[in-house]
Amino acid sequence: MIRFKQYLLLGAAALMSASCSDFLDTAPLDALSPSTTWQSETDAQKFAIGCYDGWEDGGDILYMDCASDYGYNNFQWEGYKDFANGNMTQANSGVSYYDYTIIRRCNTFLENVENIEFNDEAVKKDLIAQVRVIRAYRYFKMNWLYGGVPIISNYSSAEEAQVPRNSEQEVKEFIETELDACTPDLNKEPSERGRIAQGAALAIRMRQALYYGEWEVAKQKAQEIINLGIYSLESDYANLFKVAGQDSKEIILAVQYIPNTYTLYTIGQMYNNGDGGWSSIVPTQDLVDDYEMSNGLTIDESGSGYDPVHPFKGRDPRMAMSILYPGADYIKADGSTGIFNTLDKTIDGASNANYMTSADNASKTGLTWNKYLNPITQYSNIWASNACPIVFRYAEVLMTWAEAENELNGPSAAVYEKLNEIRTRVGMPAVDEAKYNTKDKLRELIWRERGVEFAGEGLRRADILRWKTSDGKMLAEKVLNTTLVRRTGTVSNGPDPETRATIDQNPAKEDIFIEDRVFKTFHRYYPLPQGAMDKNPKLVQNEGYR
């Protein structure tokens, strides 16, 4: 881990320098150059770390649910708000995922590493495989979001790089070929936290197959990860998202941030106004409503015990572990315990900084995430944190296996078994097999279970795009064609955190309105950014944005 940290920034600088064309015969004395690098195994290790620098952005993971029904981003300039409300355009495309920086670094590495001798050929093969996986992941992410992008090699000029888009299927097949070829060369277990090993490569392959409805492949890759025998569910769900839990056996791969060296700014943006944050990324009431009651019934089912006046009472324990809701206890920055209150304009006669409309940086939904934020005292500086957002974890493997098996052979005892592993680890009852006794009914449960298990982890947008309702439409067409609203009410100082919040049952529409959301069929893909179109005139814009 120490070497990984030391090389992270140096490797990025090295790759950026070495990827430029030579323009002088004399090597510079104050910078890296191709003529003085790519000489040793140590050089190769540093350049490989350069490929890790930015391979994934932890902030993007945390923001991504704001592009779904489960999250809200209040600030348009941050680039995520319009992904959910349908206002993105070619000129206003939101945050751009169309980026070849890391792919270019990987290409440069792969072009030069073959000339370097290693003491151990297996080490060389593993390092090459890590870089190929990083490149495949970058293509996977762009391909899913934009639907077909150019597959590029290193070019000597910008003009030469102006190439048309490959089809979505071509890019998908390229990713599959790359991952299948290089996975055997990877270490079975990561050599240090943050490194890619076989489990990570298989997880990318698994997720891609799942997203495209290739059930046999998705199940097979999930089973291969299970068969590695090195991952298991964390007993404490909440611990997964704390600094203390970063070495959990459940985590297959996470983005690494290092105290005082390579830190994550986004965590500060997530805290509410009263804690010095911006409330840039907040959960929605739609998410709260998807959590079951602790007895396993949904809030709409007879006998569930759901109380709309006290909607946070008796819910799936993951709700409180994931969401800071009105009335809940929470740890303040000074280490003291307080009652979270976003519903009252004043508290003890003083203005409430966390009231939903008190300031731009107060949560507009009245909710704040607990994942990665609780407790605030785990960070010495919330604006330069060492939170490490998870990209893949073992629960996703089990959920994928269960979803694929249900689509292939469901319902079956094996599906119930996998779901129960996930549910019982948080204290939820086992699946009611008499109730969820058909493939269609079990699919509904799987969708809901996947939604709440991974809430705030950046998977929801892809899920509502790939899941189809009974009429063949994307689930996004249902859940994103709506008006986003919040709850109003008051918070008491009572002893029970679950019942301190009393919710208004007949609120004024103007008091609960947040925004209108629209999702059209062509919103399946994001628009290519105008900047990319300007640089490459051979690109053709996605349908609906032209």
Buried (B, 14 or more C-beta within 10 A) or exposed (E): EEEBBBBBBBBBBBBBBBBEEEEEEEEEEEEBBBBEBBEEBEBBBBBBBBBBBBBBBBBBBBBBBBBBBBBBBBBEEBBBBBBBBBBBEBEEBBBBBBBBBBBBBBBBBBEBBEEBEBEEEEBBBBBBBBBBBBBBBBBBBBBBBBBBBBBBEBEEEEEEBBBEBBEBEBBBEBBBEBBEEBBEBBBEEBBEBBBBBBBBBBBBBBBBBBBBEBBEBBBBBBBBBBEBEBBEBBEBBBBBBBBEBBEBEBBBBBBBBBBEEBBBBBBBBBBBBBBBBBBBBBBBBBBBEBBBBBBBBBBEBEEBEBBEEBBBBBBBBBBBBBBBBBBBEBBBBEEEEEBBBBBBEEBEEEEBBBBBEBBEBBBBBBBBBBBBBBBBEBBEEBBBBBBBBBBBBBBBBBBBBBBBBBBBEBBBEBBBBBBBBBBEBBEBEEBBEEEBEEBEBBBEBBBBBBBBBBBBBBBBBBBBBBBEEEEEEBBBBBBBEBEBBBBBBBBBEEEEBBBBBBBBEEBEEEEBBBBEBEBEEEBBBBBBBBEBBEEBEEBEEBEBBE
